[in-house]
Amino acid sequence: MSTLVVDGAHIAPVRGQEHVSGHIVVVDGRITTVAAGPAPPLPHAEYVDGSGCLATPGLVNTHHHLFQWATQGLATDGTLFEWLTTLYPVWARLDPTIVHQTTTAGLTWLALSGCTTASDHHYLYPGGRRTAAEITAAQVDAARAVGVRVDLARGSMDRGETDGGLPPDDVVETLSEALEATTEAIDLHHDPAADAMVRVSVAPCSPFTVSRDLMTQTAALARDRGVRMHTHLAETEDEEQQCLREFGVTPVSYAEKLGWVGEDVWLAHAVHLADDAVAVLGATGTAVAHCPTSNGRLGVGICRVPELLDAGVPVGLGVDGPASSELTGLAGEMHQAVLMARARRGPQALTARQALELATLGGARCLGRGTDLGSLEPGKLADIALWRVDGFGHDSVADPVTALVFGPPPPLERLLVGGRTVVSAGEPVTVSSAAAARAGRAAHDAMNEPTTRKTP
């Protein structure tokens, strides 16, 4: 039996009583105690000094595209569709080595921003079925090395330009290829256990890249296998107009017709929602991954987060791909979410503690893991972020949660995943920052200069 104690921290548990100075006891990877005051002496326990720190649940990233680490800084002034059509030919150079490198770099970067669980929506598999399986295996291998939990949202596209879709034909799969590869990913990698490090969800990319058949058949597959469902929806006005032209309905109505709403579904972006669409999501328990930085970078609009919360919609935060949110860490998305909500609805639209809940328990609910992740409570997994708020600048903000959300992210003193240290004193202890940086740079060089690949 292993015991770890975080002692003397300001504890913001998200659910339950906040403690100005308290302690957390972790036994065999789960929290057993969250209480005020100093920790009692426990035999053979490892003690972590939390004085000067804010303890929060580990942050949960509900939407990401880790492969895009290699293509940051491109098409900076394009619309979403212009950005995609510029980058599809570059992404067509993906291979398992590049994906391993981008997953290593991206997850290490996320860990350094307090993220303990990340969903990676990967939807490009150039090279056929065998390469697709190798790409998924590369994601799993890299994630295990970094030490954070991952939800592999196994994406797919079967609607290329010939069929009226947006992507080139050479980067899409056939319907049968997508279904077979998604089934294989579930069989090989999905772990339904409460403390799972790897889970797989079914995630066709979007209505403008996926056929109706793939949407309906992946929904049936997911529900047959008991895994969650994820897709992009209602991100841009262009998408809404396309749905109206092709299907005669809005994106949410289209998703509803295809069985793509429910408590097992979370949608990326959901920016352009009328009141009736918000009501549908609330009534069905369909969750939303809010990606404020990416939405701002691409100029697509602002998600109606306050209205979604009022309707009972579970809402989490997502960084989205690094190619549309360059070098963004998850902690900063709390800040962006507050600013965007207040830009629309005024200074009481979203509070610091609501933003923290979006980044933790809200995200865990999106991924179907709210029972075990997202708050600091006895019985939950010990995924804990310890932020140093006693340094220059942050020490001048009286409320440490306000310091975390309203200011720049404070230094990360410790990051625990199931009680295991992944980051200590601002440095990863699994994959080093230097190794992750080399991997990311090698992927960038390979994608952008494919004839001069460098090995990390």
LUMTINU-392051 format. One record per residue (C-alpha): z, x, y. Coordinates in steps of 0.25 Angstrom, whole numbers, plus 5000, padded with zeros to 4 digits. Layout:
ZXY;...
//
This chain:
500050005000;499650065014;500350015026;499950045041;500650005053;500149995067;501350005076;501549975091;500249915095;499949795104;499449705093;498349595096;498149525083;497149425088;497949315080;499449315081;500449375090;500049495099;501049605100;501249705111;501849805102;501749775087;501449825073;500449795062;500749825048;499549845038;499749855023;498549885014;497549845025;498149715029;499049685040;500449635036;501149635049;500849615064;502149615072;502749655085;503649775087;503649915080;503249915065;504349935055;504450065047;503550045034;503550145023;502250225021;501550155032;500550215042;500950195056;499950185067;500450195081;499950075089;500650105102;499750095114;498750015105;498149875104;498049825089;496949725087;496249675074;495049765071;493749705078;492749635070;491249655074;490449525070;489049565073;488349705073;487149775069;487549915065;486149975063;485849955078;486750075081;485450155079;484750085090;485650065102;485150075116;483750015113;483049895119;484149885129;483449785138;482849695128;483149555124;483649535110;482249505104;481649625112;482849715107;482649675093;481149695093;481349825099;482349875089;481849805076;480749925074;481850025076;482849955066;481749955056;482050105054;483450065048;483850125034;485150135027;485450275033;485350225047;486150095044;487250185038;487250265050;487250145060;488350075052;489250205052;489050225067;489150075071;490350045063;491050165067;490850125082;491349985079;492550045072;492850125085;492849995093;493849925084;492949855074;493449845060;492449745055;490949735058;489849645054;488549715054;487249625054;486149715048;484849645047;483749755046;483349815032;482149895033;481649945020;481849835010;482949785001;483449924996;483549975010;484249845014;485349865003;485450015007;485649975022;486849875018;487449985009;487350085021;488149985030;489249965019;489350115017;489450145032;490450035034;491350085023;491350225029;491750175043;492850085037;492649955045;492349815039;490949765039;490249635037;488749665033;488049555039;486749575030;485649535040;484249495037;482949465044;481749405036;480949355048;480049455054;478949445065;477949385055;478849265053;479249245067;480449335068;480849445077;480949575068;479749645063;479349615049;479749755044;481249735047;481449595040;481749565025;481149455017;482049335014;482249375000;482549515004;483549475014;484249375004;484349474993;484849595001;485849505008;486349454994;486449604990;487249645002;488249534999;488349564984;488449714987;489349724999;490049595003;491549605000;492249465002;493649525001;494549505013;494649655016;493149685014;492549795021;491149745019;490649605019;489249555020;488749435027;487349365027;486649385041;485149355043;484849405057;484449295066;483549175067;482449255073;482449355062;482749265050;482049155042;482649015040;482649045025;483449175027;484449105036;484748995026;484649075013;485649185019;486649075023;486549025008;486749165003;487949185012;488649065008;488349084993;488949224994;490149185003;489749285015;489649255030;488349235038;487949305051;486649295060;486249315074;486149185082;485949125096;485949265102;484749245112;484049135119;482749185113;483349155099;483749015103;482348995108;481749045096;482648955087;482248835095;480748865094;480748895079;481848805074;482048705085;483548735085;484548825092;485048955084;486348885080;485648755076;484648845068;485848915061;486548785058;485348735051;485248855042;486748855038;487048965047;488348915054;489748905047;491048975046;490349085038;489349115049;489449205061;488349215071;487949335080;487849315095;487749165097;487549185112;486649065114;487448935110;487348805116;488648715115;488148645102;487948775095;489348825099;489848695093;489048715080;489648855078;491048805081;490948695072;490448775060;491348895062;490148985064;490549115071;489949205082;489849355084;489849375099;489149505103;489349515118;488849655121;487549635113;487349505119;487449565133;486649685129;485449595125;485649495136;485749375126;486849305133;488349285131;488949215119;489749085122;491049145115;492049055123;491348935118;491148985104;492649005103;492948875109;492148805098;492848885087;491748985084;492249115078;491749225087;491849375085;491249495092;490049575088;489549705093;488049675088;487149795086;487349925094;485849905098;486249785107;487649835110;487649985111;488850055107;489649925108;491049925101;491649805096;492849815105;492049805117;491449675113;492749605116;492649645130;491149605131;491549465125;492549445135;491649475147;490449395142;491349275139;491949285153;490549305160;490149165154;491449095155;492449155164;493749245163;494449155152;493249145143;493749255133;495049325133;495349465128;496049415116;494949315113;493949435113;494849515104;494849395094;493349385095;493349535091;494349525079;494649385073;493449315078;492549425072;493349415059;493049265059;491549295061;491549375048;492349285040;493549385040;494549315049;495549295038;495749445036;495249515049;495249495064;496749485068;498049565065;498849475056;499649495043;498649485031;497449525039;496649655036;497149775045;495949795053;496549835066;496149905079;497149985087;496650005102;497350105111;497650035124;498550135130;497550225136;496950245150;496450105154;496850015143;498350045146;498149985160;497849845153;499049775150;498549695139;497949775128;497049665122;496449655136;496249805137;495549795124;494549685128;494449695143;494349845143;493549955136;493949965121;495150045120;495250165111;495350125096;496650195091;496550145076;495650045069;496049995055;495249925045;496049865034;497149965038;496250085037;496050165049;494550175054;494750225068;495950315073;496150355087;494750315091;494050385080;493450335066;494150395054;493150345044;491750385050;491950485061;491350455075;490450575074;489950535060;489650395065;488950445078;488050535069;487750415060;487350325072;486550435079;485750465066;485450315065;484950315079;484050435077;483450375064;483150245070;482650285083;481950415078;481650385063;480850515061;482050605065;483150545057;484450625058;485550625048;486950605052;
//
